[in-house]
Amino acid sequence: MERLQDALNRARERRNETIGAQQTPPKDKAAPVQETPPEQAQVPQSAQPAAADDAVLSAWRALPQLAPNEELYRTNRLVSFFGGKQAAEIDMMRTKILQQAKVNNWHRILVTSPTPRCGKTTVTANLAFSLARQTDLRILVIETDMRRPEMARVLGIKENMAFARVLSGQEPAEYHMVAYGSNLAFATNQVPAANSSELLQSSKARQALKKVEETYAPDIILFDAPPVLASDDTVGFLEYVDCSLLVVAAEVTSIDEIDVAETQIAAVSNVLGVVMNKVRYTSGGYGYDNAYY
């Protein structure tokens, strides 16, 4: 045993001498190679992702849960919450968005409209519930429409949410977020916020959003943003997102409004697509017919 230990010691010494000769410039005498003390050794890389995943799961579990009101959701046309054939069009949109997001490595998706009353918040909420049915994805919805916030009303959230306080660095994100299940969360505002344009373009807001992303590691973030033509809030925030989805309303939005809004978005970000909302009738030839089910 002693002979074996001596041989191992000599082999270790020769290895250290070889490493020192390769890493140290020629001098009168090569500097000895020092072994890292056990207490200073780095955590193996294979253990780091596991620790990060545990922290993310803990953060999601700590969020309060949304209490769905099915009657309210039917009234507010949140068809994707219930799934089935009534959510077929939303599910089709979800699949196309995921395909584009994967190809282009997009994660931050802004949902906006040219003008108010196009239904962008309803589309955002429907898309969120549809995406969340893909259980291997984490979805985060952040309301950045702080002039006329509607998400809390649409979802029936009664808590005093004010995500604007998170963006301004005043309070932690978990104070103003609710989760539905283990992979969908909403960050909302109950009341309007002052100076919303300046807030969205501030460095504090960007830092707060990055911290939220690091904490919850969402695969997709949906930003429910203000109408493009109503203020400069959305235009100033476009540089933060990867792409934008433009929601327009049939018999409400004009062609000129669509053209101007799309041009302004394309000048700063990628246009993911245009969604025609509030259509009275859809032929089965352009989607799923009830007979399919």
Residue frames relative to the residue before (quaternion, step in Angstrom):
aa qw qx qy qz dx dy dz
M 1.0000 0.0000 0.0000 0.0000 0.00 0.00 0.00
E 0.6517 0.5104 -0.3199 0.4609 3.59 0.98 -0.86
R 0.6362 0.5244 -0.3316 0.4585 3.61 1.01 -0.79
L 0.6431 0.5143 -0.3214 0.4675 3.58 1.03 -0.80
Q 0.6605 0.5049 -0.3130 0.4591 3.60 0.95 -0.85
D 0.6322 0.5257 -0.3298 0.4639 3.59 1.04 -0.77
A 0.6485 0.5164 -0.3193 0.4591 3.57 0.97 -0.82
L 0.6487 0.5086 -0.3172 0.4690 3.59 1.01 -0.78
N 0.6420 0.5216 -0.3240 0.4591 3.57 0.99 -0.80
R 0.6614 0.4969 -0.3107 0.4680 3.60 0.94 -0.89
A 0.6420 0.5157 -0.3244 0.4653 3.61 1.01 -0.79
R 0.6449 0.5140 -0.3229 0.4643 3.59 1.01 -0.79
E 0.6464 0.5197 -0.3196 0.4582 3.58 0.99 -0.83
R 0.6573 0.4989 -0.3160 0.4682 3.59 0.96 -0.86
R 0.6420 0.5230 -0.3287 0.4542 3.60 1.03 -0.78
N 0.6603 0.5044 -0.3064 0.4644 3.58 0.95 -0.85
E 0.6354 0.5229 -0.3282 0.4638 3.58 1.04 -0.77
T 0.6478 0.5189 -0.3134 0.4613 3.58 1.01 -0.82
I 0.6606 0.4986 -0.3046 0.4714 3.59 0.94 -0.89
G 0.6573 0.5143 -0.3104 0.4551 3.57 0.98 -0.83
A 0.6512 0.5112 -0.3184 0.4618 3.57 1.01 -0.76
Q 0.6719 0.4966 -0.3004 0.4601 3.62 1.08 -0.70
Q 0.7634 0.4024 -0.2050 0.4618 3.59 0.96 -0.82
T 0.7168 0.4341 -0.2499 0.4851 3.61 1.16 -0.50
P 0.4664 -0.6652 0.4966 0.3058 3.64 -0.87 0.89
P 0.6236 -0.5614 0.3796 0.3897 3.57 -1.10 0.63
K 0.0902 0.7589 -0.6377 0.0969 3.53 -0.90 1.04
D 0.7215 -0.3994 0.3032 0.4775 3.50 -1.31 -0.10
K 0.7960 0.0047 0.0267 0.6047 3.51 1.10 -0.74
A 0.4384 -0.7075 0.4861 0.2662 3.56 -0.81 0.95
A 0.4649 -0.6717 0.4984 0.2904 3.55 -1.01 0.83
P 0.4913 -0.6695 0.4613 0.3123 3.59 -0.92 0.82
V 0.4335 -0.6792 0.5291 0.2660 3.52 -1.14 0.69
Q 0.2254 -0.7889 0.5603 0.1131 3.56 -0.76 1.07
E 0.3700 -0.7171 0.5455 0.2266 3.54 -0.93 0.89
T 0.5001 -0.6572 0.4756 0.3029 3.57 -1.04 0.78
P 0.4655 -0.6718 0.4894 0.3041 3.60 -0.78 0.96
P 0.6208 -0.5806 0.3698 0.3751 3.58 -1.03 0.74
E 0.6879 0.4950 -0.3120 0.4294 3.59 0.92 -0.82
Q 0.7004 0.4381 -0.2722 0.4935 3.60 1.23 -0.32
A 0.4342 0.7132 -0.4580 0.3051 3.57 1.24 -0.05
Q 0.4814 -0.6757 0.4806 0.2840 3.56 -1.03 0.80
V 0.5462 -0.5893 0.4798 0.3523 3.53 -1.24 0.57
P 0.5185 -0.6364 0.4543 0.3460 3.64 -0.80 0.86
Q 0.5795 -0.6193 0.4045 0.3420 3.56 -1.01 0.83
S 0.6189 0.5645 -0.3478 0.4212 3.57 1.05 -0.68
A 0.6759 0.4856 -0.2956 0.4691 3.59 1.16 -0.54
Q 0.5745 0.6295 -0.3739 0.3658 3.60 1.15 -0.53
P 0.6685 0.4833 -0.3299 0.4591 3.67 0.81 -0.82
A 0.6301 0.5395 -0.3416 0.4418 3.59 1.00 -0.76
A 0.6555 0.4999 -0.3100 0.4736 3.57 0.97 -0.85
A 0.6434 0.5194 -0.3175 0.4641 3.58 1.01 -0.82
D 0.6446 0.5211 -0.3207 0.4584 3.60 0.96 -0.85
D 0.6377 0.5271 -0.3262 0.4573 3.57 0.99 -0.80
A 0.6545 0.5109 -0.3131 0.4611 3.58 0.98 -0.83
V 0.6425 0.5165 -0.3178 0.4685 3.58 1.02 -0.81
L 0.6595 0.5063 -0.3112 0.4602 3.59 0.90 -0.90
S 0.6423 0.5194 -0.3219 0.4627 3.57 1.00 -0.79
A 0.6402 0.5274 -0.3242 0.4548 3.57 1.01 -0.81
W 0.6608 0.4927 -0.3076 0.4753 3.60 0.96 -0.82
R 0.6750 0.5036 -0.3060 0.4440 3.59 0.90 -0.87
A 0.6463 0.5444 -0.3184 0.4296 3.58 1.13 -0.57
L 0.5680 0.6103 -0.3892 0.3918 3.60 1.19 -0.34
P 0.4866 -0.6346 0.4992 0.3336 3.62 -1.05 0.67
Q 0.4469 -0.7164 0.4808 0.2366 3.54 -1.12 0.71
L 0.4795 -0.6439 0.5274 0.2782 3.52 -1.14 0.81
A 0.2413 -0.7491 0.6004 0.1419 3.57 -1.01 0.87
P 0.2555 -0.8130 0.5001 0.1535 3.63 -0.08 1.24
N 0.1945 -0.7360 0.6387 0.1125 3.53 -1.16 0.76
E 0.3026 -0.8114 0.4683 0.1754 3.58 -0.04 1.29
E 0.6282 0.5277 -0.3456 0.4555 3.60 0.98 -0.72
L 0.6523 0.5011 -0.3058 0.4794 3.58 0.97 -0.87
Y 0.6607 0.5210 -0.3118 0.4414 3.57 0.95 -0.87
R 0.6291 0.5033 -0.3385 0.4862 3.59 1.07 -0.63
T 0.6400 0.5224 -0.3200 0.4638 3.57 0.99 -0.80
N 0.7418 0.4006 -0.2061 0.4967 3.57 0.99 -0.88
R 0.4578 -0.7345 0.4020 0.2988 3.57 1.33 0.31
L 0.3220 0.7163 -0.5460 0.2919 3.58 0.91 0.90
V 0.0523 -0.8624 0.5035 -0.0039 3.53 0.66 1.21
S 0.6290 0.5677 -0.3418 0.4066 3.57 1.06 -0.65
F 0.5354 0.6149 -0.4065 0.4124 3.58 1.19 -0.38
F 0.7311 0.4201 -0.2234 0.4890 3.56 1.04 -0.81
G 0.3398 -0.7599 0.4917 0.2554 3.59 1.16 -0.48
G 0.5845 0.6045 -0.4181 0.3437 3.55 -1.24 -0.38
K 0.7999 -0.3414 0.2060 0.4485 3.54 -1.34 -0.22
Q 0.6180 0.5618 -0.3564 0.4188 3.60 1.10 -0.58
A 0.7066 0.4223 -0.2553 0.5072 3.59 1.24 -0.38
A 0.3266 0.7973 -0.4689 0.1943 3.58 1.27 0.14
E 0.6772 0.4919 -0.3085 0.4520 3.59 0.88 -0.88
I 0.6376 0.5122 -0.3232 0.4761 3.58 1.03 -0.78
D 0.6523 0.5162 -0.3143 0.4576 3.58 0.96 -0.84
M 0.6225 0.5286 -0.3356 0.4695 3.58 1.06 -0.73
M 0.6426 0.5078 -0.3120 0.4815 3.57 1.00 -0.85
R 0.6222 0.5517 -0.3292 0.4473 3.58 0.99 -0.85
T 0.6827 0.4942 -0.2944 0.4505 3.57 0.84 -0.97
K 0.6622 0.4989 -0.3103 0.4650 3.58 0.94 -0.84
I 0.6391 0.5176 -0.3246 0.4671 3.58 1.02 -0.77
L 0.6599 0.5047 -0.3139 0.4597 3.58 0.91 -0.85
Q 0.6236 0.5358 -0.3393 0.4571 3.58 1.02 -0.73
Q 0.6847 0.4710 -0.2811 0.4799 3.58 0.89 -0.91
A 0.6404 0.5312 -0.3235 0.4507 3.56 1.01 -0.80
K 0.6609 0.5034 -0.3070 0.4643 3.57 0.99 -0.81
V 0.6666 0.5109 -0.3066 0.4478 3.58 0.88 -0.92
N 0.7909 0.3340 -0.1481 0.4909 3.57 0.93 -0.95
N 0.3953 -0.7284 0.4639 0.3131 3.58 1.33 -0.01
W 0.3203 0.7419 -0.5131 0.2892 3.57 0.90 1.00
H 0.0867 -0.8057 0.5855 0.0254 3.57 -0.98 0.88
R 0.7411 0.3583 -0.1996 0.5316 3.59 1.05 -0.76
I 0.0094 -0.8200 0.5687 -0.0633 3.55 -0.38 1.28
L 0.2015 -0.7807 0.5845 0.0906 3.55 -0.71 1.11
V 0.1546 -0.7679 0.6172 0.0744 3.57 -0.95 0.94
T 0.1135 0.7978 -0.5770 0.1331 3.56 -0.63 1.13
S 0.2511 -0.7342 0.6054 0.1771 3.56 -1.35 -0.16
P 0.6062 -0.5506 0.3968 0.4147 3.60 -1.14 0.28
T 0.8056 0.0512 0.0385 0.5889 3.57 0.91 -1.00
P 0.6543 -0.4980 0.3716 0.4310 3.61 -1.23 0.14
R 0.8153 0.3183 -0.2363 0.4221 3.51 -1.46 0.27
C 0.4294 0.6693 -0.4901 0.3570 3.54 1.01 0.86
G 0.5234 -0.6674 0.3941 0.3540 3.60 1.27 -0.16
K 0.2754 0.8016 -0.4992 0.1801 3.60 1.14 0.44
T 0.6435 0.5186 -0.3340 0.4531 3.62 1.01 -0.74
T 0.6418 0.5090 -0.3191 0.4767 3.58 1.01 -0.79
V 0.6409 0.5065 -0.3208 0.4794 3.59 0.99 -0.80
T 0.6430 0.5297 -0.3233 0.4488 3.60 0.95 -0.85
A 0.6801 0.4846 -0.2898 0.4675 3.58 0.88 -0.95
N 0.6429 0.5150 -0.3202 0.4680 3.59 0.97 -0.82
L 0.6591 0.5034 -0.3065 0.4671 3.56 0.93 -0.90
A 0.6350 0.5424 -0.3284 0.4413 3.59 1.01 -0.79
F 0.6779 0.4740 -0.2970 0.4771 3.60 0.87 -0.91
S 0.6361 0.5231 -0.3302 0.4611 3.58 1.04 -0.72
L 0.6584 0.5017 -0.3019 0.4729 3.58 0.92 -0.90
A 0.6625 0.5352 -0.3084 0.4237 3.58 0.97 -0.84
R 0.5842 0.5627 -0.3831 0.4419 3.58 1.20 -0.33
Q 0.5592 0.4740 -0.4002 0.5499 3.56 1.34 0.01
T 0.2491 -0.8582 0.4295 0.1302 3.54 0.21 1.34
D 0.6302 0.5231 -0.3515 0.4534 3.60 1.19 -0.25
L 0.6410 0.4959 -0.3259 0.4867 3.60 1.28 0.08
R 0.2413 -0.7171 0.6282 0.1812 3.54 -1.23 0.57
I 0.1100 -0.8112 0.5743 0.0057 3.57 -0.73 1.12
L 0.0569 -0.7847 0.6172 0.0071 3.54 -0.91 0.96
V 0.1455 -0.7736 0.6140 0.0584 3.58 -0.87 1.03
I 0.0461 -0.7984 0.6002 -0.0145 3.56 -0.72 1.10
E 0.2868 -0.7632 0.5580 0.1548 3.55 -0.72 1.09
T 0.0418 -0.8005 0.5978 -0.0036 3.56 -0.63 1.16
D 0.4967 0.5853 -0.4535 0.4528 3.59 1.28 0.23
M 0.0347 0.8518 -0.5174 0.0739 3.55 0.11 1.31
R 0.5263 0.5899 -0.4270 0.4390 3.58 1.28 0.21
R 0.7877 0.0210 0.0123 0.6156 3.58 1.02 -0.87
P 0.0420 -0.8368 0.5459 0.0092 3.62 0.44 1.16
E 0.0833 -0.8288 0.5532 -0.0079 3.56 -0.86 1.02
M 0.5069 0.7010 -0.4121 0.2861 3.59 1.18 -0.46
A 0.6530 0.5149 -0.3288 0.4476 3.61 0.89 -0.85
R 0.6522 0.5088 -0.3143 0.4658 3.60 0.99 -0.81
V 0.6598 0.5179 -0.3059 0.4505 3.58 0.92 -0.92
L 0.7438 0.4029 -0.2120 0.4895 3.59 0.99 -0.85
G 0.4442 -0.7052 0.4511 0.3192 3.59 1.24 -0.23
I 0.3296 0.7409 -0.5145 0.2790 3.59 1.09 0.66
K 0.2141 -0.8094 0.5394 0.0902 3.58 -0.66 1.13
E 0.5446 0.6339 -0.4049 0.3710 3.59 1.16 -0.47
N 0.5279 -0.6481 0.4577 0.3029 3.56 -1.17 0.63
M 0.0194 0.8305 -0.5528 0.0663 3.56 0.38 1.27
A 0.0843 0.7728 -0.6248 0.0734 3.57 -1.05 0.83
F 0.1107 -0.8395 0.5299 0.0465 3.56 0.36 1.25
A 0.4963 0.6428 -0.4290 0.3955 3.59 1.23 -0.27
R 0.6260 0.5355 -0.3344 0.4577 3.59 1.11 -0.63
V 0.6056 0.5256 -0.3488 0.4852 3.57 1.19 -0.50
L 0.6689 0.5084 -0.2971 0.4537 3.56 0.93 -0.90
S 0.6952 0.4493 -0.2724 0.4904 3.57 1.12 -0.60
G 0.5341 -0.6674 0.3835 0.3497 3.58 1.29 0.07
Q 0.4722 0.7085 -0.4201 0.3140 3.59 1.23 0.24
E 0.8191 0.0679 0.0048 0.5696 3.59 1.00 -0.78
P 0.5936 -0.5788 0.4184 0.3709 3.61 -1.20 0.46
A 0.6254 -0.5786 0.3789 0.3612 3.56 -1.15 0.62
E 0.6461 0.5630 -0.3380 0.3891 3.59 0.92 -0.84
Y 0.5736 0.5895 -0.3835 0.4201 3.61 1.21 -0.33
H 0.7915 0.2845 -0.1095 0.5298 3.58 1.15 -0.58
M 0.6051 0.5112 -0.3675 0.4874 3.55 1.09 0.79
V 0.0852 -0.7556 0.6443 0.0811 3.54 -1.23 0.53
A 0.2933 -0.7556 0.5636 0.1592 3.56 -1.12 0.67
Y 0.1648 -0.7192 0.6581 0.1499 3.50 -1.32 0.44
G 0.7980 0.0184 -0.0623 0.5992 3.55 -0.30 1.24
S 0.6745 -0.5089 0.3690 0.3872 3.54 -1.18 -0.58
N 0.7803 0.3387 -0.1811 0.4936 3.62 1.20 -0.01
L 0.7037 0.3689 -0.2779 0.5399 3.60 1.23 0.34
A 0.0465 0.7972 -0.5991 0.0574 3.58 -0.89 0.95
F 0.2137 -0.7641 0.6003 0.1006 3.54 -1.19 0.73
A 0.1200 -0.7491 0.6482 0.0651 3.56 -1.03 0.91
T 0.0317 0.8558 -0.5056 0.1047 3.57 -0.29 1.26
N 0.3031 -0.7109 0.6013 0.2028 3.53 -1.43 0.01
Q 0.3562 -0.7381 0.5314 0.2142 3.57 -0.90 0.89
V 0.8002 0.1581 -0.0579 0.5756 3.57 1.04 -0.76
P 0.6169 -0.5496 0.3976 0.3992 3.62 -1.15 0.43
A 0.3000 -0.7351 0.5829 0.1727 3.54 -1.28 0.50
A 0.4709 -0.6756 0.4937 0.2794 3.55 -1.06 0.76
N 0.8467 0.1526 -0.1160 0.4964 3.57 -1.23 0.57
S 0.1089 0.8507 -0.5074 0.0832 3.57 0.97 0.87
S 0.6330 0.5412 -0.3436 0.4340 3.60 0.97 -0.75
E 0.6747 0.4841 -0.2893 0.4763 3.56 0.89 -0.94
L 0.6363 0.5394 -0.3253 0.4453 3.57 1.04 -0.79
L 0.6900 0.4929 -0.2890 0.4442 3.59 0.85 -0.97
Q 0.7224 0.4233 -0.2437 0.4894 3.58 1.11 -0.61
S 0.5143 0.6714 -0.4046 0.3479 3.59 1.27 -0.03
S 0.5836 -0.5777 0.4415 0.3615 3.55 -1.23 0.49
K 0.5876 0.5742 -0.3730 0.4312 3.62 1.11 -0.60
A 0.6562 0.5099 -0.3129 0.4600 3.57 0.96 -0.86
R 0.6572 0.5064 -0.3174 0.4592 3.58 0.92 -0.85
Q 0.6538 0.5048 -0.3110 0.4701 3.58 0.97 -0.83
A 0.6483 0.5198 -0.3182 0.4563 3.58 0.99 -0.83
L 0.6603 0.5056 -0.3059 0.4635 3.58 0.97 -0.84
K 0.6408 0.5128 -0.3282 0.4676 3.59 0.98 -0.78
K 0.6391 0.5176 -0.3279 0.4649 3.57 1.02 -0.76
V 0.6264 0.5263 -0.3305 0.4706 3.58 1.02 -0.78
E 0.6491 0.5122 -0.3146 0.4661 3.58 0.96 -0.84
E 0.6604 0.5001 -0.3108 0.4660 3.60 0.94 -0.83
T 0.6819 0.5074 -0.2921 0.4385 3.58 0.98 -0.83
Y 0.8144 0.2815 -0.1150 0.4942 3.58 0.85 -1.00
A 0.2366 -0.8325 0.4797 0.1446 3.60 1.31 -0.11
P 0.1197 0.8201 -0.5521 0.0918 3.63 0.69 0.99
D 0.4569 -0.6565 0.5247 0.2915 3.55 -1.17 0.60
I 0.7824 0.0816 -0.0226 0.6171 3.55 1.09 -0.79
I 0.1033 -0.7536 0.6453 0.0708 3.56 -1.03 0.87
L 0.1513 -0.7649 0.6219 0.0722 3.56 -0.88 1.02
F 0.1497 -0.7771 0.6072 0.0711 3.56 -0.75 1.07
D 0.2332 -0.7471 0.6092 0.1280 3.57 -0.67 1.13
A 0.0430 -0.8637 0.4998 -0.0480 3.55 0.04 1.37
P 0.6150 -0.5533 0.4065 0.3878 3.60 -1.21 0.37
P 0.6429 -0.4996 0.3967 0.4239 3.60 -1.23 0.29
V 0.5633 -0.6446 0.4062 0.3197 3.57 -0.97 0.91
L 0.7663 0.3989 -0.2012 0.4617 3.59 0.86 -0.96
A 0.5730 0.6234 -0.3702 0.3822 3.60 1.26 -0.06
S 0.7849 -0.0654 0.0765 0.6114 3.59 1.15 -0.62
D 0.5684 -0.5888 0.4365 0.3737 3.57 -1.30 -0.10
D 0.3367 0.7737 -0.4853 0.2289 3.61 1.26 0.13
T 0.7340 0.4363 -0.2385 0.4627 3.56 0.76 -1.08
V 0.6413 0.5311 -0.3307 0.4442 3.57 0.92 -0.87
G 0.6846 0.4833 -0.2845 0.4656 3.58 1.00 -0.79
F 0.6978 0.4670 -0.2629 0.4752 3.58 1.20 -0.49
L 0.4792 0.7228 -0.4126 0.2787 3.59 1.23 -0.38
E 0.6366 0.5606 -0.3412 0.4050 3.59 0.99 -0.74
Y 0.6264 0.5501 -0.3396 0.4355 3.60 1.22 -0.36
V 0.7197 0.4488 -0.2465 0.4689 3.60 1.11 -0.61
D 0.5441 -0.6225 0.4607 0.3227 3.55 -1.32 0.30
C 0.7983 -0.0782 0.0943 0.5897 3.57 1.02 -0.76
S 0.2754 -0.7652 0.5640 0.1430 3.55 -1.31 0.30
L 0.2301 -0.7378 0.6226 0.1227 3.52 -1.15 0.82
L 0.2080 -0.8008 0.5560 0.0792 3.57 -0.66 1.15
V 0.1564 -0.7892 0.5912 0.0558 3.57 -0.66 1.17
V 0.0328 -0.7897 0.6125 -0.0145 3.57 -0.78 1.07
A 0.3520 -0.7490 0.5308 0.1825 3.56 -1.17 0.61
A 0.4740 -0.6671 0.5003 0.2829 3.54 -0.90 0.96
E 0.8456 0.1326 -0.1459 0.4960 3.55 -1.03 0.93
V 0.6648 0.4469 -0.3040 0.5157 3.57 1.28 0.28
T 0.7632 0.3399 -0.1785 0.5197 3.57 0.78 -1.06
S 0.3275 -0.7506 0.5405 0.1928 3.57 -0.86 0.92
I 0.6440 -0.5167 0.3973 0.4005 3.55 -1.28 0.39
D 0.6392 0.5301 -0.3281 0.4503 3.59 0.98 -0.79
E 0.6489 0.5126 -0.3195 0.4627 3.61 0.98 -0.80
I 0.6340 0.5171 -0.3260 0.4737 3.56 1.01 -0.78
D 0.6693 0.5178 -0.2967 0.4426 3.56 0.89 -0.96
V 0.6774 0.4827 -0.2964 0.4693 3.59 0.89 -0.91
A 0.6672 0.5059 -0.3054 0.4535 3.59 0.90 -0.91
E 0.6711 0.4936 -0.3014 0.4638 3.57 0.90 -0.91
T 0.6338 0.5286 -0.3316 0.4570 3.60 1.02 -0.75
Q 0.6643 0.4999 -0.3088 0.4620 3.58 0.94 -0.85
I 0.6489 0.5038 -0.3192 0.4724 3.59 1.00 -0.77
A 0.6863 0.5072 -0.2886 0.4342 3.58 0.83 -1.01
A 0.5991 0.5758 -0.3636 0.4212 3.60 1.15 -0.49
V 0.7785 0.3113 -0.1572 0.5219 3.60 1.17 -0.52
S 0.8166 0.1351 -0.0169 0.5609 3.57 0.95 -0.90
N 0.5909 -0.5432 0.4491 0.3926 3.55 -1.34 -0.16
V 0.3282 -0.7192 0.5764 0.2071 3.58 -1.01 0.81
L 0.3005 -0.7788 0.5289 0.1529 3.56 -0.43 1.25
G 0.7292 -0.3430 0.2426 0.5402 3.58 1.02 -0.75
V 0.3786 -0.6786 0.5761 0.2536 3.53 -1.39 0.05
V 0.1676 -0.7887 0.5880 0.0637 3.58 -0.81 1.05
M 0.2597 -0.7527 0.5882 0.1414 3.57 -0.79 1.05
N 0.1033 -0.8160 0.5687 0.0017 3.55 -0.49 1.24
K 0.8088 0.2937 -0.2207 0.4593 3.55 -1.35 0.32
V 0.2887 0.7395 -0.5442 0.2714 3.57 1.00 0.84
R 0.4532 -0.7277 0.4487 0.2525 3.58 -0.77 1.03
Y 0.8188 0.0303 0.0404 0.5719 3.59 0.96 -0.83
T 0.0928 -0.7824 0.6147 0.0387 3.54 -1.02 0.87
S 0.3849 -0.7286 0.5203 0.2241 3.57 -0.73 1.05
G 0.5543 -0.6254 0.4396 0.3292 3.55 -1.07 0.71
G 0.5698 0.6174 -0.3795 0.3875 3.57 1.19 -0.35
Y 0.7469 0.3605 -0.2058 0.5195 3.58 1.21 -0.38
G 0.7773 0.1779 -0.1398 0.5871 3.56 1.15 0.47
Y 0.7036 -0.4112 0.3311 0.4757 3.52 -1.14 -0.63
D 0.2843 -0.7407 0.5867 0.1621 3.54 -0.84 0.99
N 0.6053 -0.5745 0.3982 0.3809 3.58 -1.09 0.64
A 0.6025 0.5811 -0.3622 0.4101 3.58 1.10 -0.63
Y 0.5552 0.6155 -0.3990 0.3920 3.61 1.17 -0.46
Y 0.7062 0.4345 -0.2522 0.4989 3.55 1.08 -0.74
